[in-house]
Amino acid sequence: MTETANSPQSQSSPASRVPYSLLDLAQVGPGETVAESLKHSQRLAEFADGTGYQRLWYAEHHNMPAIASAAPAVLIAHMAARTSRIRLGAGGVMLPNHSPLAIAEQFGTLAELHPNRIDLGLGRAPGGDAPTFTALRRTPATSENFPGDVVELQRYFAGQSVHGVIANPGANTHVPLYILGSSLFGAQLAAALGLPYAFASHFAPRALEQAIAIYRQDFRPAELPDGGATEPYVMAAVTVIADDDAALAHEQLREAKLQRIKFLFNRGRNLTDDEAEMLLDGPQGAQVDEMLHYAAVGTTDDVLADLDRFTAHTGADELILASLANDRDIWFGTVEKLAPALEA
């Protein structure tokens, strides 16, 4: 993690750390089927439920063969039925792809089935490419309605009529909303609505510091159902790879970079390993390096120290960890090694 690499190593005690949560990308590893990938995700959810991880989120992605989280609500329903404690949610639903009513009904149903365990993170990106817009019967212009759609969704969850319609299920469930972002827009919207803000620093770190500063500076408290008021709450995502062998963890990071190069710069064809290696040392590799700027990699102690420094650097109230290793043993082992203890 380069941003604070020269900072003194001051690893905090577990009791003083901010909550840790997980982002499961439901990645389909090399040689895996989607069904096999989702079995790994279920194993992850069941493990996280028995530890101190606060929440587990799934992100909406489309037309991406290496990611199996196109339908977050379905994944949440499956995992919620197999767990009992951990909060589950979308990190996030790309709201321009859907009507607010449909999302209110989906997550309202989840909230009725699993009270006080469902989160709804909202993003305005498409979660896919241009053909995805066409397939979803949407256009890029629909993202311009994002602020109004968030407010409409709030009204549905509060039991209010919108266009003469009440969300059933959904009404009066008050599903917690979180604004996701990787730019200043999301920070400004979250601040204006008094909502928690989650920054995607695990792949888009450039605006992290400025976005958090704007969010905290401009935050306007919103009224809560119990009569209280919201306070600023920042969540920041970090890529993590932990292993007893630090060199092996760093090799996994390199493999993850190669996979990202193959995905981002394939130019309509499958790049060979040699071609990806060549790009890794060029401008494309520099771009991927920047995307993974906030990556905590090494032994468990190394990663925890990096996470402590990242927390101090950002002032985040909660960290969302994204395990990136292609090797499934290291992918799951990372989650095991960083797991907070479950409070009695």
C-alpha positions in Angstrom: 0.0 0.0 0.0 2.1 2.9 -1.3 0.3 5.9 0.0 1.5 5.5 3.6 4.4 3.1 3.0 6.8 5.4 4.7 4.7 5.9 7.8 5.9 4.4 11.1 4.5 1.0 11.7 1.9 1.4 14.4 -0.3 -1.6 14.4 -3.3 -1.0 16.6 -4.8 -3.6 18.9 -7.8 -5.6 17.6 -10.1 -3.9 20.2 -9.3 -0.5 18.8 -9.7 -1.3 15.1 -12.7 -0.1 13.1 -15.1 -2.8 11.9 -14.0 -5.0 9.0 -16.5 -6.1 6.4 -16.2 -8.0 3.2 -16.9 -7.4 -0.5 -17.3 -10.7 -2.4 -16.8 -10.1 -6.1 -18.1 -13.6 -6.8 -15.1 -14.0 -9.1 -15.1 -17.0 -11.4 -11.5 -18.2 -11.2 -9.5 -19.7 -14.1 -11.0 -23.1 -14.9 -14.0 -22.6 -12.6 -17.7 -22.8 -13.5 -20.2 -20.2 -12.2 -21.7 -22.9 -9.9 -18.3 -23.6 -8.4 -17.6 -19.9 -7.9 -20.9 -19.5 -6.0 -20.1 -22.5 -3.8 -17.0 -20.7 -2.8 -19.1 -17.6 -2.1 -21.4 -19.6 0.1 -18.4 -21.0 2.1 -17.2 -17.5 2.6 -20.6 -16.3 3.8 -20.9 -19.2 6.3 -17.4 -18.5 7.6 -17.8 -14.8 7.9 -21.1 -15.3 9.8 -19.2 -17.1 12.6 -16.6 -14.4 13.0 -16.6 -10.7 13.7 -17.0 -9.4 10.1 -19.7 -6.8 10.2 -21.3 -7.2 6.8 -20.8 -8.9 3.5 -21.7 -7.2 0.2 -22.1 -8.2 -3.4 -21.7 -5.9 -6.4 -23.9 -5.8 -9.5 -21.8 -6.5 -12.7 -23.0 -7.5 -16.1 -21.5 -9.1 -19.2 -18.4 -10.0 -17.3 -17.6 -13.8 -17.5 -15.2 -13.6 -14.6 -17.8 -12.2 -12.1 -21.0 -14.0 -11.0 -22.7 -11.2 -9.1 -25.1 -9.9 -11.8 -28.1 -10.4 -9.4 -27.1 -9.2 -5.9 -30.6 -9.7 -4.4 -30.6 -13.3 -5.4 -27.2 -13.9 -3.9 -28.2 -12.1 -0.7 -31.4 -14.2 -0.4 -29.3 -17.4 -0.8 -26.6 -16.4 1.7 -29.1 -14.9 4.3 -30.9 -18.3 4.4 -27.6 -20.0 5.3 -26.4 -17.5 7.9 -27.8 -16.0 11.0 -25.8 -13.0 12.2 -23.8 -11.1 9.5 -25.4 -8.2 7.7 -25.8 -8.9 3.9 -26.2 -6.3 1.2 -25.5 -4.9 -2.2 -22.3 -3.0 -2.7 -24.0 -2.1 -4.8 -27.1 -2.2 -6.9 -26.6 0.0 -9.9 -29.8 2.0 -9.6 -30.0 3.4 -13.1 -30.5 -0.2 -14.3 -33.7 -0.6 -12.4 -36.9 1.2 -11.3 -36.8 2.3 -7.7 -40.1 0.4 -7.1 -38.6 -2.9 -8.2 -35.6 -2.5 -5.9 -37.8 -1.4 -3.0 -39.9 -4.6 -3.5 -36.8 -6.8 -3.8 -35.0 -5.5 -0.8 -38.2 -4.9 1.2 -38.9 -8.6 0.7 -35.4 -9.5 2.0 -35.8 -7.2 5.0 -39.1 -8.8 5.9 -37.5 -12.3 5.7 -34.3 -11.3 7.5 -35.0 -8.3 9.8 -32.2 -6.0 10.7 -29.7 -7.8 8.5 -30.1 -6.3 5.0 -28.2 -3.3 3.5 -28.6 -1.6 0.2 -25.6 0.2 -1.3 -26.5 2.2 -4.4 -24.3 3.2 -7.3 -25.0 5.2 -10.5 -22.5 3.4 -12.8 -24.0 0.9 -15.3 -22.1 -2.1 -14.0 -21.4 -3.1 -17.5 -20.6 -2.0 -21.1 -22.7 -0.3 -23.8 -24.3 -3.5 -25.0 -25.5 -4.0 -21.4 -27.4 -0.8 -21.5 -29.2 -2.0 -24.6 -30.0 -5.4 -23.1 -31.3 -3.8 -19.9 -33.5 -1.3 -22.0 -31.5 1.6 -20.5 -29.4 4.4 -21.9 -26.4 6.3 -20.3 -28.8 9.2 -19.7 -30.7 7.3 -17.0 -27.8 7.8 -14.6 -28.7 11.5 -14.6 -31.9 10.6 -12.6 -29.8 8.9 -9.9 -30.3 11.5 -7.1 -34.1 11.6 -7.7 -34.3 7.8 -7.8 -32.5 7.5 -4.5 -35.0 9.9 -2.9 -37.9 7.9 -4.5 -36.5 4.7 -3.0 -36.3 6.3 0.4 -40.0 7.3 0.2 -40.9 3.7 -0.8 -39.1 2.3 2.2 -40.7 4.9 4.5 -44.2 3.7 3.4 -45.0 6.8 1.4 -47.0 6.7 -1.8 -45.0 7.5 -5.0 -46.9 8.1 -8.2 -49.9 6.6 -6.4 -48.0 3.4 -5.6 -46.9 1.9 -2.3 -44.2 -0.7 -2.2 -45.5 -4.0 -0.8 -43.3 -5.5 0.5 -40.9 -2.6 1.2 -43.1 -0.1 2.9 -41.9 0.8 6.4 -38.9 -1.6 6.3 -36.5 1.4 6.3 -33.8 -0.6 4.6 -30.5 1.2 5.3 -29.2 3.0 2.2 -25.5 3.7 1.5 -24.2 5.8 -1.4 -21.3 4.2 -3.3 -18.9 6.2 -5.2 -15.5 6.6 -6.8 -15.7 10.3 -7.5 -16.9 13.6 -5.8 -20.4 13.2 -7.1 -21.3 10.3 -4.7 -19.7 12.1 -1.8 -21.8 15.3 -2.5 -25.0 13.3 -2.8 -24.4 11.2 0.3 -23.6 14.4 2.3 -26.8 16.2 1.0 -29.0 13.3 1.9 -27.3 12.5 5.2 -26.5 9.0 4.2 -23.4 6.8 4.8 -20.8 6.9 2.1 -18.7 4.0 0.8 -15.7 4.8 -1.5 -14.5 2.2 -4.0 -10.8 2.8 -3.2 -10.1 -0.9 -4.0 -10.2 -0.1 -7.8 -10.6 3.7 -8.2 -8.4 5.4 -5.5 -7.6 8.8 -7.1 -10.3 10.9 -5.5 -10.4 9.1 -2.1 -9.1 11.9 0.1 -10.9 14.7 -1.6 -14.2 12.8 -1.6 -14.1 12.0 2.1 -13.2 15.6 2.9 -16.1 16.9 0.9 -18.5 14.4 2.4 -17.6 15.2 6.0 -17.5 19.0 5.4 -20.9 19.1 3.6 -22.8 16.5 5.6 -26.3 17.4 6.5 -28.0 15.2 9.1 -31.2 13.4 8.1 -34.0 12.5 10.4 -34.1 8.8 11.5 -37.4 6.8 12.0 -36.8 6.8 15.8 -36.6 10.6 15.9 -32.8 10.8 16.0 -30.5 12.1 13.3 -27.8 10.6 11.1 -24.1 11.3 11.5 -21.3 11.1 8.9 -20.1 7.5 8.3 -17.3 6.6 5.9 -16.6 3.2 4.5 -13.5 2.6 2.4 -12.7 -0.5 0.4 -9.2 -2.1 0.3 -7.8 -5.0 -1.7 -6.2 -7.6 0.5 -4.0 -10.7 0.1 -2.5 -12.3 3.1 -0.4 -15.4 3.4 2.3 -16.8 5.8 4.7 -16.5 2.8 4.8 -12.8 1.9 6.5 -13.6 -1.4 3.6 -15.9 -2.4 1.1 -13.1 -1.5 2.9 -10.6 -3.7 3.0 -13.2 -6.5 -0.8 -13.5 -6.2 -1.0 -9.7 -6.6 1.0 -9.9 -9.7 -1.3 -12.6 -11.1 -4.3 -10.5 -10.2 -2.7 -7.6 -12.2 -2.2 -9.8 -15.2 -5.8 -10.9 -15.1 -7.0 -7.3 -14.9 -4.8 -6.4 -17.9 -6.4 -9.3 -19.8 -9.8 -8.0 -19.0 -9.3 -4.3 -19.6 -7.0 -4.4 -22.6 -8.1 -7.5 -24.6 -9.0 -5.4 -27.7 -11.7 -7.9 -28.6 -9.5 -11.0 -28.2 -8.0 -13.1 -25.5 -4.5 -11.9 -24.6 -1.9 -14.6 -24.0 0.1 -14.6 -20.7 3.2 -13.4 -22.6 1.2 -10.5 -24.1 -0.2 -9.5 -20.7 3.3 -9.7 -19.2 4.5 -7.2 -21.8 1.7 -4.8 -21.1 2.3 -5.1 -17.3 5.6 -3.2 -17.8 4.0 -0.5 -19.9 1.3 2.3 -19.5 -1.4 -0.4 -19.2 0.4 -1.9 -16.2 0.8 1.6 -14.7 -2.9 2.1 -15.0 -3.6 -1.2 -13.2 -1.0 -0.3 -10.5 -2.9 2.9 -9.9 -6.2 1.0 -9.6 -4.6 -1.3 -7.0 -2.9 1.6 -5.2 -4.6 0.7 -1.9 -3.7 -3.0 -1.8 -2.5 -4.5 1.5 -0.4 -7.5 0.7 2.0 -9.7 2.6 1.9 -11.7 5.9 -1.1 -11.3 8.2 0.9 -8.8 10.4 2.0 -6.9 7.2 -1.6 -6.6 6.0 -3.0 -5.6 9.4 -0.4 -2.9 9.8 -1.2 -1.6 6.3 -4.9 -1.6 7.2 -4.2 0.3 10.4 -2.3 2.9 8.5 -5.0 3.2 5.9 -7.6 3.7 8.6 -5.5 6.5 10.2 -4.8 8.0 6.8 -8.5 8.2 5.7 -10.3 8.4 9.1 -12.7 5.7 7.8 -15.3 4.4 10.2 -15.3 0.9 8.6 -13.1 -1.0 6.1 -14.5 -3.2 3.3 -12.0 -5.9 2.4 -11.8 -7.4 -1.1 -9.8 -10.6 -1.2 -8.2 -10.7 -4.7 -6.0 -13.8 -4.9 -6.7 -16.1 -7.8 -5.6 -19.1 -5.7 -8.7 -20.2 -3.8 -6.7 -21.4 -0.8 -5.0 -18.0 -0.5 -8.3 -16.1 -1.3 -10.1 -17.9 1.5 -7.1 -17.9 3.8 -6.9 -14.1 3.5 -10.4 -13.9 4.9 -9.6 -16.3 7.7 -6.4 -14.6 8.7 -7.9 -11.1 8.9 -11.1 -12.2 10.6 -12.0 -10.1 13.7 -13.1 -12.1 16.7 -16.8 -12.5 17.3 -17.9 -10.5 20.3 -19.6 -12.4 23.0 
